[in-house]
Amino acid sequence: MEKILAIAIFVVMFGFIIWDRFPRQWVTLISGALVLVLVFGLCMHDGGAIWETLNLSCFAQKGFWIGSSESGTASTGPPLCLLPA
């Protein structure tokens, strides 16, 4: 059920982006919120999946906020907190 709902949200989001009647950032923001609430919240009943998807704990890490120019080394990839454990 959750896969079908996620695909339906994606298809509708894609249609709104192609239609170009609404700003893309609003379409993707609303679609993301719908996925969080409907798919993760109502279908899966998994608050941990919401927390893991948002990855809010990454904001507390110093490495997330310091860019490559400030640290003195060139970074070629995503912050370490975004890499899978």
PEJO-V988580 format. One record per pair of residues at least 6 apart in sequence whose ideal C-beta (glycine too) atoms are under 6 Angstrom apart, sorted by the first residue. I is the first residue (numbers start at 1). J is the second residue. D is the distance in Angstrom with one decimal. If there is no record, write none. Layout:
[[I:J:D] [I:J:D]]
This chain:
[[1:43:5.5] [2:39:4.9] [2:43:3.9] [2:44:5.5] [5:38:5.9] [5:39:5.5] [6:39:5.1] [9:31:5.6] [9:34:5.3] [9:35:5.7] [13:27:5.8] [13:31:3.9] [16:22:5.9] [16:27:4.6] [17:24:5.5] [17:27:5.6] [36:50:5.6] [40:46:5.8] [40:49:4.8] [40:50:4.8] [58:64:5.2] [58:81:3.8] [61:81:5.2] [63:79:5.7] [63:80:5.7] [64:79:5.0] [64:81:5.8] [68:74:5.4] [68:75:3.9]]
